[in-house]
Amino acid sequence: MVFSMAAEIERDLISKRTKEALKAKKAQGIKLGRPKGTGKSKLDKFRPEIEALLYNGSAQKFIAKRYGISEANLSLWIKKHNLKKSKS
């Protein structure tokens, strides 16, 4: 019981110190968090090929494997670029 109380107090102190340090950094004008990327994808240079594959009805799994990426990454890229998934 005593150890759990000590651990809880220590956790609260660590949290307080961390929050104060982050607040001080922010007050100094230092940007916090992950820096923004370039916004470019390695798929951008293959856009015409991917559009053609999607238009011809190729599966996203096939396309993802062809370009060495995950299906989720391909799906997000397709949504970001408002591409049609198959011919109508």
C-alpha positions as CSV (number, residue, x, y, z in Angstrom):
1,M,0.0,0.0,0.0
2,V,2.8,2.4,0.9
3,F,4.7,1.6,-2.3
4,S,1.6,2.2,-4.4
5,M,1.0,5.6,-2.8
6,A,4.7,6.5,-3.3
7,A,4.5,5.5,-7.0
8,E,1.3,7.5,-7.5
9,I,2.9,10.6,-5.9
10,E,6.0,10.2,-8.1
11,R,3.8,9.8,-11.2
12,D,1.9,13.1,-10.3
13,L,5.2,14.9,-9.8
14,I,6.6,13.7,-13.1
15,S,3.5,14.7,-14.9
16,K,3.6,18.2,-13.3
17,R,7.2,18.7,-14.2
18,T,6.6,17.6,-17.8
19,K,3.6,19.9,-18.2
20,E,5.6,22.8,-16.8
21,A,8.6,22.2,-19.1
22,L,6.3,22.0,-22.2
23,K,4.6,25.2,-21.1
24,A,8.0,26.9,-20.8
25,K,9.1,25.7,-24.2
26,K,5.9,26.9,-25.8
27,A,6.3,30.3,-24.1
28,Q,9.8,30.5,-25.6
29,G,8.2,30.1,-29.0
30,I,9.5,26.6,-29.7
31,K,7.0,24.5,-31.7
32,L,6.0,21.3,-30.0
33,G,5.0,18.1,-31.6
34,R,6.0,16.2,-34.8
35,P,7.2,18.4,-37.6
36,K,5.1,18.6,-40.8
37,G,6.4,16.5,-43.7
38,T,6.8,17.6,-47.3
39,G,3.3,16.3,-48.2
40,K,4.8,14.3,-51.1
41,S,4.3,10.6,-51.5
42,K,6.4,8.2,-53.4
43,L,3.2,7.3,-55.3
44,D,2.9,10.8,-56.8
45,K,5.3,10.0,-59.7
46,F,3.2,6.8,-60.5
47,R,-0.2,8.6,-60.5
48,P,-0.9,8.0,-64.2
49,E,-0.1,4.3,-63.9
50,I,-2.2,3.9,-60.8
51,E,-5.1,5.8,-62.3
52,A,-5.0,3.5,-65.3
53,L,-4.8,0.4,-63.1
54,L,-7.8,1.6,-61.0
55,Y,-9.8,2.5,-64.1
56,N,-9.2,-1.0,-65.5
57,G,-10.5,-2.6,-62.3
58,S,-7.2,-3.8,-60.7
59,A,-7.5,-4.6,-57.0
60,Q,-6.0,-2.2,-54.5
61,K,-4.1,-5.2,-53.1
62,F,-2.4,-5.8,-56.4
63,I,-1.5,-2.1,-56.8
64,A,-0.2,-1.9,-53.3
65,K,2.0,-4.9,-53.8
66,R,3.2,-3.7,-57.1
67,Y,4.5,-0.4,-55.6
68,G,5.7,-1.9,-52.3
69,I,3.2,-0.1,-49.9
70,S,0.4,-1.2,-47.7
71,E,-3.2,-1.3,-48.8
72,A,-4.1,1.2,-46.1
73,N,-1.5,3.7,-47.4
74,L,-2.8,3.2,-51.0
75,S,-6.4,3.7,-49.9
76,L,-5.5,7.0,-48.1
77,W,-3.5,8.2,-51.1
78,I,-6.5,7.4,-53.4
79,K,-8.8,9.4,-51.1
80,K,-6.4,12.3,-50.8
81,H,-6.2,12.6,-54.6
82,N,-10.0,11.9,-55.2
83,L,-9.3,9.1,-57.6
84,K,-12.0,6.8,-59.0
85,K,-11.6,3.2,-57.8
86,S,-13.1,1.5,-60.9
87,K,-14.6,2.3,-64.2
88,S,-18.3,3.2,-64.1
